[in-house]
Amino acid sequence: MMSNRVLNLFVGYRIIISKSAQKDLKRLPKSISREIIKKLHLLVTTNGAFDVRKMEGENHPTYRLRHRVYRVVFRVYKEKITLLVVTADHRKDVYRKKGR
């Protein structure tokens, strides 16, 4: 069976959290929001393995990061060395609003 965990390809990238993702994070329990922010920081500062999958059917390379029952959807802009966090929510709701 193939693992979902991939070697981190985003070391050195800068994180930008969209306004809608900021609102999403505020709606989540504070402890979960903090853990997600910490995981995003680790994603761009360490070369560890994270549960990140590339999503299909998007104009820009779009990925999802799994944290417990929550998902963080982000876009990658290689030319700007930037990750744009699009949304963060419970897994049952996050994919409905990824196009915001």
C-alpha positions in Angstrom: 0.0 0.0 0.0 1.3 3.4 -1.0 1.7 6.0 1.8 -0.1 9.4 1.6 2.9 11.0 3.2 5.3 12.8 0.8 8.6 14.4 1.4 8.3 18.1 1.9 8.8 20.1 -1.3 7.9 23.5 0.1 11.0 24.3 2.3 11.8 28.0 2.0 8.4 29.0 0.7 6.5 31.9 2.1 3.0 31.5 3.5 0.2 33.9 2.8 -3.2 33.2 4.4 -6.2 34.6 2.4 -8.8 36.7 4.1 -11.4 33.9 3.7 -8.9 31.3 5.2 -8.3 33.7 8.1 -12.0 33.7 8.8 -12.1 30.0 8.5 -9.3 29.6 11.1 -11.1 32.0 13.5 -14.2 29.8 13.3 -12.3 26.7 14.3 -11.4 25.9 17.9 -8.4 28.0 19.0 -6.3 24.9 19.8 -6.9 23.5 16.3 -6.2 26.8 14.6 -2.9 27.0 16.5 -2.0 23.5 15.5 -2.7 24.2 11.8 -0.6 27.3 11.8 2.2 25.4 13.5 1.9 22.6 10.9 2.0 25.1 8.0 5.1 26.7 9.6 6.8 23.3 9.8 5.8 22.6 6.2 8.0 25.5 5.0 10.8 25.2 7.5 11.6 21.5 7.8 12.2 18.7 5.4 9.9 16.2 7.2 7.0 14.2 5.7 3.5 15.6 5.8 0.1 14.3 4.7 -0.1 16.5 1.6 -1.9 15.6 -1.6 -2.1 17.4 -4.9 -5.6 18.1 -6.0 -6.8 17.7 -9.5 -8.7 20.0 -11.8 -7.2 23.3 -10.7 -5.6 26.1 -12.7 -2.8 26.6 -10.2 -1.1 23.6 -8.5 -3.4 23.1 -5.5 -2.8 20.9 -2.5 -4.5 19.8 0.6 -2.9 19.3 4.0 -4.5 17.0 6.5 -4.7 17.8 10.2 -6.9 15.4 12.2 -10.4 15.8 10.7 -9.5 19.2 9.2 -8.2 20.0 5.8 -6.2 23.0 4.7 -6.3 23.8 0.9 -3.5 25.9 -0.5 -2.2 26.9 -3.9 1.5 26.9 -4.8 3.1 29.8 -6.8 6.6 28.5 -7.6 7.6 31.7 -9.4 6.9 33.7 -6.2 8.0 30.9 -3.9 4.7 31.3 -2.1 1.9 29.1 -0.6 -1.5 30.8 -0.6 -3.8 29.2 2.0 -7.2 29.2 0.4 -9.4 27.6 3.1 -9.3 25.6 6.2 -12.3 23.6 7.6 -13.7 20.3 8.6 -13.2 17.6 5.9 -16.9 17.4 5.2 -17.1 21.1 4.3 -13.7 22.1 3.0 -14.0 20.9 -0.6 -17.3 22.7 -1.2 -15.6 26.1 -0.8 -12.1 25.6 -2.2 -12.9 27.8 -5.2 -13.5 30.9 -3.2 
